[in-house]
Amino acid sequence: MRGLPLDWRWYAVHRWGAGACLWACACGAPDPKPAIPDSGSLDFDYTDHELRRFETHLVDGYLCPDAEDPSAASDVQFIECAIEGENERTATVADVLTVMSWNIERGQLLDAQLEVFRDGALPTPDVLLLSEADRGCPRSGDRNVTRVLAEALQMNWAYAVEFVELPVRDRAEPCEHGNAVLSRYPLANVSQL
């Protein structure tokens, strides 16, 4: 993609090839602590380190800092993005785990989609794998679709950017589009591949 003009109608900044995968262990408890070398320079609590990547970001801020000026990025195809989420809820582990995969279609109809859970048409799953979720895009009301859904369902969540949609004539700012894991149980070992 180097050398191609940045004024394409749709230009996606991809991370790790064609997309991003978000993996998480939603087992009810974190994995056992791995051995941490005693170097004397490690001055953080393991739990703080593990959850540091879940810092809260405002929807008007970017998880991908290079999205503000993509032409100045050191690599226009592979950019660094933070993982966003909240991991504060706990639940008693059930004997049966209900997992749901859902392409939310950007969350353009999020209010109607939430009604499916509110009216009991669908049971709330234990783990929800969400794809095509917008973050700060005008087409979905500039909302953080994952956060709104997670708060409505009272679930922990982690969101990773799959690509950044750059500005076009009818949109002045880039917006982020990605995948998420929502869980009734605490999330551990969350990473983006």
C-alpha positions in Angstrom: 0.0 0.0 0.0 3.0 2.3 0.2 3.0 5.0 -2.5 -0.8 4.8 -3.0 -2.7 8.1 -2.5 -4.4 8.6 0.8 -7.4 10.3 -0.8 -9.2 7.0 -1.6 -12.9 7.0 -0.9 -12.4 4.2 1.6 -8.9 3.5 2.9 -8.5 1.0 5.7 -5.5 0.9 8.0 -5.2 -2.7 8.8 -3.4 -4.3 11.7 -2.0 -7.8 11.2 -3.2 -8.3 7.7 -6.8 -8.4 6.7 -8.2 -7.9 10.1 -7.9 -8.3 13.8 -8.9 -11.1 16.2 -9.6 -10.4 19.8 -9.0 -13.4 22.1 -9.9 -13.5 25.7 -10.3 -16.1 28.5 -13.6 -15.6 30.2 -13.3 -18.3 32.7 -14.4 -16.6 35.8 -10.8 -16.1 37.1 -7.5 -15.1 35.6 -5.0 -17.8 34.7 -2.4 -18.6 37.3 0.3 -16.0 37.5 3.3 -16.7 35.3 6.7 -16.5 36.7 7.8 -12.8 36.7 11.6 -12.4 36.7 13.0 -10.6 39.7 14.9 -7.8 37.9 14.3 -5.1 40.6 12.8 -2.8 37.9 9.4 -4.4 38.0 7.5 -2.1 40.4 3.9 -3.0 39.6 1.3 -5.3 40.9 0.7 -8.2 38.5 -3.1 -7.5 38.5 -2.5 -3.8 37.7 -0.2 -4.8 34.9 -2.7 -7.2 33.4 -5.6 -4.7 33.5 -3.5 -1.7 32.4 -4.6 -2.2 28.8 -8.2 -1.8 29.9 -7.9 2.0 30.6 -11.0 3.9 29.8 -10.9 6.1 26.6 -13.4 8.7 25.6 -15.2 8.1 22.3 -13.8 11.4 21.0 -10.2 10.1 21.5 -8.6 7.5 19.3 -7.4 4.0 20.3 -5.1 4.3 17.3 -3.0 7.5 17.7 -1.9 7.4 14.1 -5.6 7.8 13.0 -5.3 11.5 13.7 -2.8 12.0 10.9 -2.5 8.8 9.0 -0.2 10.3 6.4 2.4 10.9 9.1 2.2 7.3 10.5 5.5 5.4 10.4 3.7 2.5 8.7 0.4 3.3 6.9 -0.7 -0.4 6.9 0.1 -1.6 10.4 -0.5 0.8 13.2 -0.5 0.4 16.9 -3.9 0.5 18.7 -4.7 0.2 22.4 -7.3 -2.3 23.6 -10.2 -0.7 25.5 -12.6 -2.2 28.0 -13.9 -2.6 31.5 -13.4 -5.6 33.7 -15.2 -4.9 37.0 -18.0 -7.4 37.1 -18.0 -10.8 38.6 -20.5 -13.7 38.4 -20.9 -17.2 39.8 -19.6 -19.7 37.2 -22.5 -21.6 35.7 -22.4 -25.3 34.8 -23.3 -24.5 31.2 -21.7 -21.6 29.3 -23.9 -19.7 26.7 -21.7 -18.2 24.0 -23.2 -16.0 21.2 -21.4 -14.6 18.1 -23.0 -11.5 16.7 -22.2 -9.3 13.7 -23.8 -6.1 15.0 -23.5 -4.4 11.6 -21.7 -1.3 13.0 -24.4 -0.7 15.7 -26.4 1.6 13.4 -29.6 0.1 14.9 -28.3 -0.3 18.4 -31.4 0.8 20.2 -33.6 -1.7 18.4 -30.9 -4.4 18.8 -30.9 -3.9 22.5 -34.7 -4.3 22.6 -34.2 -8.0 21.6 -32.6 -8.6 25.0 -34.9 -6.3 26.9 -38.1 -7.9 25.7 -36.7 -11.4 26.4 -36.6 -12.5 22.7 -33.0 -13.6 23.3 -31.5 -14.6 26.6 -28.4 -12.7 27.6 -25.4 -14.9 26.9 -22.6 -15.5 29.3 -20.0 -14.6 26.6 -20.8 -12.4 23.5 -18.4 -12.2 20.6 -19.1 -9.0 18.8 -17.9 -8.2 15.2 -18.3 -5.0 13.1 -18.7 -2.7 16.1 -18.2 1.1 15.5 -16.4 3.4 17.9 -17.0 7.1 17.3 -18.5 6.8 13.8 -21.2 9.2 12.7 -23.3 6.4 11.1 -23.8 4.9 14.6 -24.4 8.2 16.4 -20.7 8.7 17.3 -21.2 6.2 20.1 -18.9 3.6 21.5 -21.2 0.7 20.4 -19.4 -1.9 22.5 -19.5 0.1 25.7 -23.2 1.0 25.3 -24.1 -2.7 24.7 -21.9 -3.9 27.6 -23.4 -1.4 30.0 -26.9 -2.3 29.0 -26.2 -6.0 29.5 -24.1 -5.4 32.6 -21.1 -7.3 31.2 -17.3 -6.9 31.2 -15.9 -6.0 27.8 -12.7 -5.6 25.7 -12.6 -3.9 22.3 -9.9 -3.9 19.6 -9.8 -1.9 16.5 -9.8 -3.9 13.2 -9.4 -0.9 11.0 -9.7 2.9 10.9 -12.0 4.4 8.3 -10.4 7.6 7.1 -12.3 10.8 6.3 -14.3 11.1 3.2 -16.2 14.1 1.8 -19.2 13.6 4.1 -17.2 12.8 7.2 -14.5 15.1 8.7 -12.9 12.7 11.2 -11.7 9.1 11.0 -13.6 6.6 13.0 -12.7 3.2 14.4 -14.3 -0.2 13.6 -13.5 -3.4 15.4 -14.3 -6.5 17.3 -15.1 -7.2 21.0 -15.6 -9.8 23.7 -18.3 -9.2 26.3 -18.6 -11.4 29.3 -20.5 -11.8 32.6 -17.2 -13.3 33.9 -13.9 -11.4 34.4 -11.7 -11.3 31.3 -8.1 -12.3 31.5 -5.2 -12.5 29.0 -6.8 -10.3 26.5 -4.7 -9.6 23.4 -5.2 -8.6 19.8 -3.7 -10.8 17.0 
